[in-house]
Amino acid sequence: MTETTTFMADSPLLQAMTGHRPTVTPVWFMRQAGRSLPEYREAREGTTMLESCLNPELAAEITCQPVRRHHVDGAVLYSDIMVPLALAGAEVRIEPGVGPVLDEPVRTASDVDRITRRHVEDPSVIEEAARLAITELGDVTPLIGFAGAPFTIAAYLVEGGPSRDHLSARAMMHSDPQTWARLMEWVADLDAAFLAAQLRGGARAIQLFDSWAGSLGASDYRASVAPFSQRALATVDPNIPVVHFGVNATHLLSEFAQVAATASRYPVLGVDHRISLDEACATLMVSGMEMPVQGNIDPALLFAGWEPLESATRDIVAAGRQAPGHVVNLGHGVPSNTDPNVLTRLVELVHSL
């Protein structure tokens, strides 16, 4: 029995990600580590977001909290997409209620020259956090590593913070393609180092999360973004399942699937709540890239009462049977004001199906 088949046999999540049908339908939630849990708020008290991510003991504790409470089938490492920038010494902070903020946006070729001199010097705190989490998780509940895709991180760098339309980033992409490519290469290499640390620590699947690629057309994505997402994943062991997920990017499903398929023998397409799994599976079939899917319960249903949530979940589990494998998840992250008891009950429902 190979190492790959061994971990498949142990974990419903990895069975589904590698195109098999486990006896229990697996489920985990994006942003499940923290946010909605009172034990998370207690653990985080007195620390900033980045401080908590860079404290291995605290990060491992928060990683395991939703597994203890909800009995989800995977634990996502508690971290943030800005952590690679922080590890490289970039001046970034996460403002509560706002998000990542950079006092010196990267807007010119000289700005790119300045920031790309920085490199991740020591990612050992990330590796240690993963190791500590796995000490508790054991073999059946795998640790999922993740990174923000290069476009999303570059958009924050250029805009200086959150943006509705990412006009400055898109303008740089078109007005100075060489400078854009240098910035994206640098971010992709930071991502690669960040993912490598999580994998050395024992992560057994990864997700590349692209929050802002939905603002791009397919041709711009293919020419100016996809090659750098592929670069971020280029050093990942091809036997590691890779989930690629984007927000409001249903027009890019085939492109996202291609990025995941280039990186791994076990690609998984993450699907947000703006398209049905039926449509997503049909898109994959037409493009000749059938693969497992992940998703895609609308987070709003967590607040809609049990009957609508149960009905939608049953429909999504049924639709997911069209794919070679299906991991149930939300179509975006867990809102911070979610009742944790709803999530626990939702996990029980998925497992019962």
Salt bridges, closest charged atoms under 4 A:
GLU39 OE1 - ARG69 NH2 2.93
GLU61 OE1 - ARG68 NH2 2.75
ASP73 OD2 - HIS351 NE2 2.66
GLU95 OE2 - ARG93 NE 2.52
ASP103 OD1 - ARG93 NH1 2.68
GLU104 OE1 - ARG114 NH1 3.69
ASP111 OD1 - ARG114 NH2 3.62
ASP113 OD1 - ARG182 NH1 2.68
GLU127 OE2 - ARG131 NH2 2.46
GLU127 OE1 - ARG200 NE 3.06
GLU136 OE2 - ARG68 NE 2.72
GLU185 OE2 - ARG231 NH1 3.96
ASP189 OD1 - ARG231 NE 2.88
ASP220 OD2 - HIS174 NE2 3.35
GLU255 OE2 - ARG222 NH1 2.50
ASP272 OD2 - ARG274 NH1 2.76
GLU310 OE2 - ARG314 NH2 3.07
